[in-house]
């Protein structure tokens, strides 16, 4: 029974590491320097049909590149420049020649193309969102026209733009998106005239998927709980089922290991004894995941405003359950990693250095201090620094999901 539970715990640990590694990138990574057909609809009518990853901003998959380029949909629809689509596609989906993909360098857009698009579109970004030209599209980093780069011969397709009418068009489109978002969440959507009179864009820098928060230091916008920004509803449902399924399996297997140990504690000596502490860690780790699933994401990662509009918490102090579940999952997850290290060390001392049970037992207090003390210290530091944040995909609270510092 102990061997079976150990195998189950081992594979559960591998699956957790695999799931964590893939959470930030749900799509499979394209092979480096291998051409593939462009899947982003916006870029399927540009002058080329194939791209390769990683792109010019370090993104390794077309799915992630598509998420990034969607931020510019309002500008593309506004048609502030006829060359904006070509410029963005050449950044996020760089051109790839199938015959020379392995040896040819990545063809970048020319600096003159970037500067032209920036001069046409940045005024609208500042007017509508109070945002400047993004650093990852810095024109100074791009090659001049004399080098190998992508640029049209002239910019004759761009004509003088009626800035006032274009801004009105953008405002109406964003208001329409805001109404659809409210209807999707089951809330009553106000009329366009009411939203227009409110002058939403004069003091707000938030996208329709976010809301203004006035009581957060240095943060003016927060993501709405009912908005699908990084993941759609299908992704969230699958992640929830996946997490519950493996947590239940781990809960039962680790419980039987702990129960077996409780019946006869003298049967488990070093170097096998760390398996028991691993089981304890995974047992409580599973309890934390299941507790979050039972409570529901709205009670764990959301916080209501005075207008009863829920938004994702930015630190654990905004939601008590968020803080509790974080402490359970983070502490025992960190402790389990250290107990894996302790298991390998004790096994090495026993098998290779021929240490006996008594010799390893004599340093067990140090092993416990390291394995439980370091996770406790890390958890306290995260709480003090207010680094707990919400994970949109799993509906749990952890660290580093939105704040990578």
TIKETI-210969 format. One record per residue (C-alpha): x, y negated, z; residue in three letters. Coordinates in pm, whole numbers, padded with zeros to 5 digits, always signed. Each point is the difference from the previous one (the first is absolute). Example, Ala and Ser with C-alpha at 12.3 -4.5 7.8 and 13.67 -1.06 7.14 Angstrom:
+01230+00450+00780ala +00137-00344-00066ser 
END
This chain:
+00000+00000+00000unk +00283-00239+00088unk +00170+00059-00335unk -00324-00059-00191unk -00068-00323+00188unk +00357-00113-00055unk -00038+00054-00376unk -00328-00193-00003unk +00158-00284+00197unk +00295-00006-00236unk -00219-00032-00309unk -00219-00259+00169unk +00310-00209+00069unk +00109+00033-00363unk -00347-00104-00120unk -00004-00305+00229unk +00336-00114-00138unk -00122+00063-00355unk -00323-00193+00060unk +00186-00295+00155unk +00243-00013-00292unk -00281-00008-00257unk -00239-00239+00179unk +00153-00313-00156unk -00002+00156-00348unk -00305+00212-00079unk +00100+00066-00359unk +00285+00224-00115unk +00319-00187-00080unk +00098-00026-00364unk +00334+00154-00087unk +00271-00264-00010unk +00072-00127-00351unk -00270+00217-00156unk -00252-00163-00232unk -00369+00042+00073unk -00317-00142-00151unk -00125-00316+00173unk -00310+00079+00207unk -00086-00354+00114unk -00293-00124-00217unk +00120-00362+00003unk +00333+00099-00157unk -00128+00243-00259unk -00045-00266-00267unk +00345-00160+00021unk +00269+00048-00262unk +00122+00335+00136unk -00164+00317+00132unk +00262+00170+00220unk +00169-00098+00324unk +00239+00146+00255unk +00046-00022+00373unk +00137-00141+00222unk -00108-00338-00135unk +00171-00337+00039unk -00127-00053+00356unk +00096+00347+00127unk -00337+00178-00023unk +00031+00370-00084unk -00351+00094-00117unk -00254-00139-00244unk -00276+00020+00262unk +00186-00233+00235unk +00088-00233-00288unk -00369-00015-00096unk -00092-00097+00357unk +00252-00284-00013unk -00110-00134-00338unk -00364-00005+00115unk +00088-00296+00221unk +00030-00202-00321unk -00333+00103-00152unk -00162-00340+00079unk +00281-00180-00186unk -00017+00244-00292unk -00377-00045-00027unk +00041-00375+00028unk +00238+00009-00298unk +00224-00271+00137unk +00250+00126-00256unk -00037+00236-00294unk +00344+00137+00087unk -00067+00077+00368unk -00108+00356-00073unk +00313+00069-00206unk +00222-00145+00272unk -00160+00194+00288unk -00002+00325-00194unk +00367-00038-00091unk +00077-00040+00373unk -00219+00273+00149unk -00005+00233-00304unk +00332-00064-00179unk +00031+00107-00362unk +00146+00345-00063unk +00130+00143-00327unk -00044+00378-00002unk +00301+00050-00228unk +00247-00189+00222unk -00157+00009+00346unk +00293+00182+00159unk +00267-00248-00109unk -00174-00330-00076unk -00018-00264+00275unk -00336-00128+00119unk -00121-00282-00225unk -00102-00295+00214unk -00217-00297-00096unk +00197-00309-00100unk +00033-00291+00238unk -00174-00236-00245unk -00307+00228-00003unk -00009+00001+00380unk +00041-00377+00025unk -00271-00061-00258unk -00250+00228+00176unk +00092-00149+00337unk -00055-00356-00123unk -00345+00095-00128unk -00128+00218+00285unk +00163-00120+00320unk -00217-00316+00019unk -00311+00220+00009unk +00151+00220+00272unk +00069-00306+00214unk -00340-00153-00065unk -00211+00310+00062unk +00207+00190+00260unk +00264-00248+00123unk +00259+00257-00110unk +00333-00059-00171unk +00163+00209-00269unk +00102+00337+00159unk +00368+00066+00069unk -00003+00337-00176unk -00082-00186-00324unk +00290-00243+00045unk +00092-00131-00344unk +00362-00070+00102unk +00067+00375+00026unk -00100+00064-00362unk +00241-00014-00296unk +00021-00294-00236unk -00127+00023-00356unk +00343+00077-00146unk +00010+00339+00173unk -00214+00309-00061unk -00340-00093+00140unk -00367-00019-00092unk -00151-00330-00115unk -00224-00128-00280unk +00151-00223-00267unk -00228-00286+00101unk -00286-00075+00239unk -00245-00136-00254unk -00286+00215+00133unk -00014-00212+00314unk -00202-00315-00040unk -00075-00280+00239unk -00217+00129+00285unk -00289-00186+00154unk +00118+00054+00356unk -00324-00108+00164unk -00221+00233-00203unk +00241+00291+00043unk +00004-00045+00377unk -00379-00008+00007unk -00002+00322-00200unk +00246+00164+00242unk -00201-00117+00300unk -00323+00144-00139unk +00168+00334-00078unk +00144+00028+00351unk -00335-00090+00153unk -00160+00278-00204unk +00259+00245+00135unk -00072-00122+00352unk -00371+00063-00046unk +00061+00353-00128unk +00222+00072+00300unk -00273-00113+00240unk -00263+00210-00176unk +00228+00305+00010unk +00037-00036+00377unk -00378-00017+00042unk -00004-00366+00102unk -00225-00264-00151unk +00183-00197-00266unk -00062-00377-00007unk -00087-00177-00321unk +00271-00138-00225unk -00126-00353+00063unk +00044+00046+00376unk +00355+00125-00044unk +00082-00282-00240unk -00122-00260+00245unk +00213+00158+00272unk +00313-00080-00205unk +00163+00329+00095unk +00324-00067-00179unk +00087-00337+00147unk +00135+00135+00330unk +00032+00375-00057unk +00293+00191-00143unk -00175+00334+00028unk -00101+00236-00277unk -00358+00134-00007unk +00122+00321+00169unk +00131-00205+00295unk -00147-00247+00247unk +00133-00304+00180unk +00114+00065+00359unk +00056-00305+00217unk +00114+00165+00325unk +00305+00182-00136unk +00339-00168+00025unk +00170-00047-00339unk -00268+00210-00175unk -00294-00165-00174unk -00143+00294-00196unk -00094+00353+00102unk -00127+00290-00208unk -00369+00080+00030unk -00074+00346+00139unk -00240+00082-00284unk +00244-00103-00276unk +00188+00257-00208unk +00331-00178-00057unk +00273+00265-00014unk -00220+00310-00010unk -00348+00081-00123unk -00274+00173+00197unk +00090+00341-00145unk +00360-00031+00120unk -00115-00090+00350unk -00249+00288+00018unk +00259+00252-00119unk +00261-00130+00247unk -00252+00024+00284unk -00096+00361-00085unk +00366+00094-00048unk +00099-00152+00334unk -00286+00163+00192unk +00061+00343-00156unk +00370+00019+00082unk -00050-00159+00341unk -00252+00269+00095unk +00234+00276-00118unk +00288-00150+00194unk -00217-00054+00308unk -00101+00367+00025unk +00343+00144-00083unk +00183-00224+00246unk -00266+00065+00266unk +00057+00376-00021unk +00375-00053+00027unk -00046-00211+00315unk -00248+00255+00138unk +00246+00285-00061unk +00272-00192+00181unk -00231-00080+00293unk -00079+00368+00053unk +00365+00088+00057unk +00245-00289+00010unk +00297+00229+00070unk -00027+00158-00346unk +00120-00317-00173unk +00366-00082+00053unk +00238-00222-00191unk +00053-00024-00293unk -00369+00089-00070unk -00142-00228+00270unk -00004-00323-00213unk -00268+00170-00214unk -00238-00039+00295unk +00069-00373+00023unk -00041-00026-00377unk -00342+00161+00039unk -00093-00249+00271unk +00100-00289-00229unk -00196+00133-00296unk -00301+00076+00221unk -00030-00361+00116unk +00092-00132-00346unk -00298+00194-00139unk -00222-00128+00282unk +00089-00358-00095unk -00085+00058-00367unk -00328+00172+00085unk -00095-00271+00250unk +00043-00261-00272unk -00212+00205-00242unk -00277+00045+00261unk -00011-00370+00087unk -00004-00104-00366unk +00217-00253-00180unk -00232-00292+00085unk +00059+00057+00374unk +00375+00056-00033unk +00150-00229-00265unk -00265-00272-00027unk -00089-00308+00198unk -00309-00218-00054unk +00009-00377-00045unk -00253-00245+00138unk -00193+00045-00326unk -00019+00381+00051unk +00238+00063-00290unk +00248+00277+00086unk +00367-00031-00094unk +00306+00224+00042unk +00191-00060+00322unk +00346-00148-00034unk +00132+00116+00336unk -00115+00250+00260unk -00105-00266+00251unk -00302-00080-00219unk -00156+00343+00057unk +00036+00219+00311unk -00065+00328-00179unk +00257-00094-00262unk +00260-00040+00275unk -00097+00326+00176unk +00012+00212-00315unk +00326-00160-00108unk +00164+00084+00334unk -00113+00363-00016unk +00099+00060-00362unk +00320-00205-00006unk +00141+00122+00332unk -00059+00370-00061unk +00102-00025-00366unk +00334-00154+00099unk +00042+00251+00284unk -00067+00295-00231unk +00275-00118-00236unk +00247-00011+00288unk -00107+00342+00129unk +00071+00142-00345unk +00353-00138+00036unk +00028+00147+00351unk -00118+00337-00132unk +00271+00007-00266unk +00266-00108+00251unk -00092+00263+00259unk -00020+00267-00268unk +00345-00098-00122unk +00143+00007+00353unk -00152+00342+00061unk +00075+00168-00333unk +00329-00160-00101unk +00159-00120+00324unk -00137+00294+00205unk -00145-00214+00276unk -00218+00190+00243unk -00345-00097+00124unk +00139-00140+00325unk +00250-00224-00180unk -00267-00153-00224unk -00239-00031+00296unk +00263-00206+00183unk -00026-00277-00262unk -00379+00027-00042unk -00061-00316+00205unk +00208-00199-00250unk -00191+00155-00291unk -00332-00094+00161unk +00118-00353+00073unk +00098-00052-00363unk -00303+00172-00154unk -00261-00180+00214unk +00185-00321+00087unk +00086-00124-00350unk -00360+00034-00132unk -00130-00177+00312unk +00247-00286-00050unk -00090-00031-00369unk -00373-00004+00078unk +00044-00275+00260unk +00206-00211-00241unk -00263+00030-00273unk -00268-00112+00245unk +00206-00295+00122unk +00085-00113-00354unk -00365+00039-00117unk +00101+00214-00299unk -00298+00236+00004unk -00210-00028-00314unk -00284+00177-00175unk +00034+00258-00276unk -00271-00049-00262unk +00042+00354-00136unk -00031+00213+00316unk -00195-00237+00223unk +00265+00036+00272unk +00233-00245+00172unk +00373+00040-00036unk +00306-00216-00057unk +00139-00116-00334unk -00314+00049-00211unk -00044-00368-00089unk +00288-00161+00188unk +00327+00154-00125unk +00231-00219+00211unk 
END
